Amino acid sequence: MKKISFAIAGATALALAACGGEGDDALADEVEDQYDAEAEALEGQAEAAEELGDEATAERLDEKADEVEEMGDEMEDQVDDADPIVE
């Protein structure tokens, strides 16, 4: 379910980014915050897996968290560069 919500957030951000204009950085920050929250959740799951002794799962979850953070940075840049109008 979280993947769907981030896909929707990403699509919304891209749609707003296509508008152009004199935007505000709050939207870009919000997009990044959503991705950061997902990354933190994945890191929490990685810690739980590590506590259970499942190192392989913990490593995969940490890698996924890094990927999500990177996607968040990219999305923030895209929204910020597009300078959407936010009313």
N, CA and C of each residue as an Amber inpcrd file, in Angstrom:
protein
   261
   0.8090000  -1.1840000   0.0000000   0.0000000   0.0000000   0.0000000
   0.8600000   1.2600000   0.0000000   2.0040000   1.2000000   0.7060000
   2.8780000   2.3710000   0.7490000   3.4450000   2.6850000  -0.6260000
   3.7280000   1.6490000  -1.4140000   4.2640000   1.8700000  -2.7440000
   3.2610000   2.6390000  -3.5940000   1.9920000   2.3090000  -3.4390000
   0.9540000   2.9940000  -4.2040000   0.8790000   4.4570000  -3.7950000
   0.9450000   4.7330000  -2.4990000   0.8530000   6.1210000  -2.0460000
   2.0370000   6.9390000  -2.5390000   3.2220000   6.3380000  -2.6060000
   4.3800000   7.0750000  -3.1100000   4.3030000   7.2450000  -4.6190000
   3.7260000   6.2750000  -5.2960000   3.5410000   6.4240000  -6.7350000
   2.5740000   7.5670000  -7.0230000   1.5160000   7.6440000  -6.2210000
   0.5500000   8.7310000  -6.3860000   1.1990000  10.0600000  -6.0540000
   1.9750000  10.0970000  -4.9740000   2.6610000  11.3400000  -4.6010000
   3.6220000  11.7770000  -5.6960000   4.3280000  10.8140000  -6.2610000
   5.2610000  11.1250000  -7.3390000   4.5460000  11.6420000  -8.5680000
   3.4360000  10.9940000  -8.9260000   2.6790000  11.4330000 -10.0970000
   2.0980000  12.8250000  -9.8720000   1.6210000  13.0790000  -8.6550000
   1.0820000  14.3950000  -8.3270000   2.1710000  15.4490000  -8.4070000
   3.3240000  15.1300000  -7.8750000   4.4320000  16.0840000  -7.9070000
   4.8480000  16.3910000  -9.3390000   4.8970000  15.3500000 -10.1650000
   5.2670000  15.5730000 -11.5630000   4.2110000  16.3910000 -12.2920000
   2.9430000  16.1310000 -12.0040000   1.8770000  16.8970000 -12.6400000
   1.9550000  18.3610000 -12.2260000   2.1970000  18.5960000 -10.9550000
   2.3320000  19.9690000 -10.4800000   3.5910000  20.6140000 -11.0370000
   4.6270000  19.8240000 -11.1780000   5.8730000  20.3540000 -11.7130000
   5.6990000  20.8030000 -13.1520000   4.8390000  20.1490000 -13.8680000
   4.6200000  20.5060000 -15.2690000   3.9310000  21.8560000 -15.4180000
   3.3250000  22.3280000 -14.3450000   2.6060000  23.6040000 -14.3970000
   3.5490000  24.7940000 -14.5530000   4.7290000  24.7050000 -13.9760000
   5.6710000  25.8310000 -14.0310000   5.1740000  26.9900000 -13.1980000
   5.9130000  28.0720000 -13.1910000   5.4640000  29.2590000 -12.4800000
   6.3620000  29.6230000 -11.3280000   5.8570000  30.4670000 -10.5140000
   6.5880000  30.9920000  -9.3690000   6.1880000  30.1830000  -8.1460000
   6.7830000  29.0490000  -7.9910000   6.3710000  28.1270000  -6.9350000
   7.0180000  28.4190000  -5.6030000   6.6990000  27.5680000  -4.6830000
   7.3350000  27.7150000  -3.3990000   7.9610000  26.3990000  -3.0220000
   9.0110000  26.4660000  -2.2560000   9.8100000  25.2860000  -1.9470000
   9.1080000  24.3360000  -0.9840000   7.9880000  24.7510000  -0.4360000
   7.2880000  23.8990000   0.5160000   6.8290000  22.6000000  -0.1330000
   6.3690000  22.6580000  -1.3600000   5.9210000  21.4390000  -2.0350000
   7.0820000  20.4820000  -2.2340000   8.2150000  20.9950000  -2.6750000
   9.3990000  20.1550000  -2.8720000   9.8300000  19.5290000  -1.5520000
   9.7900000  20.3020000  -0.4870000  10.1550000  19.7780000   0.8280000
   9.1760000  18.6980000   1.2880000   7.9090000  18.8990000   1.0040000
   6.8950000  17.9210000   1.3990000   7.1050000  16.5960000   0.6640000
   7.4220000  16.6920000  -0.6090000   7.6870000  15.4790000  -1.3910000
   8.8720000  14.7290000  -0.7930000   9.9420000  15.4500000  -0.5150000
  11.1170000  14.7960000   0.0660000  10.7950000  14.2040000   1.4390000
  10.0040000  14.9180000   2.2380000   9.6380000  14.4200000   3.5640000
   8.8730000  13.1030000   3.4800000   8.0180000  12.9600000   2.4720000
   7.2750000  11.7150000   2.3130000   8.2290000  10.5560000   2.0310000
   9.1870000  10.7940000   1.1600000  10.1640000   9.7430000   0.8540000
  11.0460000   9.4520000   2.0690000  11.4160000  10.4770000   2.8100000
  12.2320000  10.2740000   4.0100000  11.4860000   9.4350000   5.0480000
  10.1810000   9.6760000   5.1770000   9.3840000   8.9020000   6.1320000
   9.3510000   7.4320000   5.7380000   9.2240000   7.1720000   4.4400000
   9.2360000   5.7860000   3.9620000  10.5990000   5.1470000   4.2270000
  11.6680000   5.8990000   3.9900000  13.0160000   5.3840000   4.2260000
  13.2190000   5.0710000   5.7090000  12.7220000   5.9280000   6.5770000
  12.8460000   5.6810000   8.0140000  12.0950000   4.4240000   8.4260000
  10.9300000   4.2100000   7.8290000  10.1590000   2.9980000   8.1330000
  10.9380000   1.7540000   7.6970000  11.5520000   1.8190000   6.5300000
  12.3610000   0.6990000   6.0530000  13.5650000   0.4560000   6.9610000
  14.1780000   1.5320000   7.4320000  15.3120000   1.3860000   8.3490000
  14.8770000   0.7430000   9.6570000  13.6780000   1.0960000  10.1190000
  13.1430000   0.4710000  11.3250000  12.9110000  -1.0200000  11.1340000
  12.4060000  -1.3790000   9.9570000  12.2060000  -2.7870000   9.6480000
  13.5490000  -3.5140000   9.5620000  14.5520000  -2.8260000   9.0260000
  15.8910000  -3.4260000   8.9360000  16.4520000  -3.6940000  10.3300000
  16.2610000  -2.7420000  11.2260000  16.7350000  -2.9310000  12.6030000
  16.0390000  -4.1180000  13.2600000  14.7340000  -4.2440000  13.0290000
  13.9850000  -5.3620000  13.6100000  14.4840000  -6.6860000  13.0390000
  14.7440000  -6.7280000  11.7440000  15.2560000  -7.9510000  11.1220000
  16.6270000  -8.2970000  11.6780000  17.4450000  -7.2750000  11.8820000
  18.7870000  -7.5080000  12.4260000  18.7110000  -8.0590000  13.8470000
  17.7770000  -7.5350000  14.6320000  17.6030000  -8.0230000  16.0010000
  17.1750000  -9.4890000  16.0120000  16.4690000  -9.8970000  14.9640000
  16.0400000 -11.2900000  14.8600000  17.1160000 -12.1740000  14.2470000
  18.2410000 -11.5540000  13.8840000  19.3540000 -12.3080000  13.3370000
  19.2770000 -12.5320000  11.8350000  18.3780000 -11.8450000  11.1700000
  18.2180000 -11.9920000   9.7180000  19.0080000 -10.8800000   9.0240000
  20.3050000 -11.0920000   8.9390000  21.2090000 -10.0760000   8.3780000
  20.9310000  -9.7940000   6.8990000  20.6010000 -10.8260000   6.1400000
  20.3610000 -10.6400000   4.7030000  19.1580000  -9.7200000   4.4640000
  18.0970000  -9.9490000   5.2020000  16.9100000  -9.1050000   5.0620000
  17.2140000  -7.6920000   5.5310000  17.9330000  -7.5740000   6.6180000
  18.2900000  -6.2490000   7.1440000  19.0950000  -5.4650000   6.1050000
  20.0300000  -6.1370000   5.4590000  20.8520000  -5.4720000   4.4470000
  20.0130000  -5.0200000   3.2520000  19.1080000  -5.8850000   2.8050000
  18.2420000  -5.5230000   1.6650000  17.3430000  -4.3430000   2.0200000
  16.8210000  -4.3390000   3.2400000  15.9570000  -3.2350000   3.6670000
  16.7440000  -1.9290000   3.7680000  17.9770000  -2.0020000   4.2660000
  18.8180000  -0.8010000   4.3320000  19.1180000  -0.2650000   2.9380000
  19.3890000  -1.1670000   2.0010000  19.6460000  -0.7490000   0.6210000
  18.4070000  -0.0950000   0.0160000  17.2420000  -0.6740000   0.2870000
  15.9920000  -0.1040000  -0.2210000  15.7570000   1.2700000   0.3880000
  16.0570000   1.4280000   1.6700000  15.9020000   2.7220000   2.3280000
  16.7870000   3.7710000   1.6560000  18.0090000   3.3830000   1.3220000
  18.9100000   4.3070000   0.6260000  18.3500000   4.6930000  -0.7390000
  17.7890000   3.7200000  -1.4520000  17.2010000   3.9970000  -2.7620000
  16.0210000   4.9620000  -2.6490000  15.1920000   4.7530000  -1.6390000
  14.0250000   5.6140000  -1.4370000  14.4740000   7.0410000  -1.1090000
  15.4920000   7.1730000  -0.2680000  16.0100000   8.5100000   0.0530000
  16.5400000   9.2090000  -1.1980000  17.2320000   8.4520000  -2.0310000
  17.7690000   9.0200000  -3.2630000  16.6360000   9.4560000  -4.2000000
  15.5990000   8.6260000  -4.2980000  14.4490000   9.0010000  -5.1300000
  13.7900000  10.2650000  -4.5930000  13.7200000  10.3740000  -3.2760000
  13.1410000  11.5700000  -2.6610000  13.9300000  12.8170000  -2.9980000
  15.2520000  12.6990000  -2.9700000  16.0990000  13.8410000  -3.3350000
  15.8790000  14.2320000  -4.7970000  15.7890000  13.2260000  -5.6610000
  15.5690000  13.4950000  -7.0810000  14.2130000  14.1500000  -7.3210000
  13.1860000  13.6460000  -6.6530000  11.8520000  14.2210000  -6.8110000
  11.8170000  15.6550000  -6.2860000  12.4830000  15.8830000  -5.1620000
  12.5290000  17.2420000  -4.6150000  13.1650000  18.1850000  -5.6290000
  14.2650000  17.7510000  -6.2240000  14.9380000  18.5810000  -7.2200000
  14.0460000  18.8430000  -8.4280000  13.3350000  17.8310000  -8.8870000
  12.4630000  17.9980000 -10.0460000  11.3450000  18.9970000  -9.7650000
  10.7300000  18.8670000  -8.5960000   9.6480000  19.7820000  -8.2320000
  10.2030000  21.1900000  -8.0500000  11.3390000  21.2810000  -7.3890000
  11.9420000  22.5910000  -7.1430000  12.3590000  23.2460000  -8.4590000
  12.9370000  22.4780000  -9.3730000  13.3640000  23.0270000 -10.6700000
  12.1680000  23.4740000 -11.5010000  11.0480000  22.7760000 -11.3820000
   9.8520000  23.1220000 -12.1560000   9.1940000  24.3830000 -11.6210000
   9.4430000  24.7020000 -10.3600000   8.8900000  25.8970000  -9.7310000
   7.3710000  25.9940000  -9.9170000   6.6250000  24.9710000  -9.4240000
   5.1770000  24.9690000  -9.6270000   4.4720000  26.0670000  -8.8290000
   3.3230000  26.4380000  -9.3000000   2.4860000  27.4010000  -8.5880000
   1.6990000  26.6190000  -7.5520000   1.7920000  27.0250000  -6.3200000
   1.0680000  26.3640000  -5.2400000   0.1760000  27.4020000  -4.5990000
  -1.1260000  27.1380000  -4.6300000  -2.0790000  28.0990000  -4.0590000
  -2.7500000  27.5380000  -2.8550000
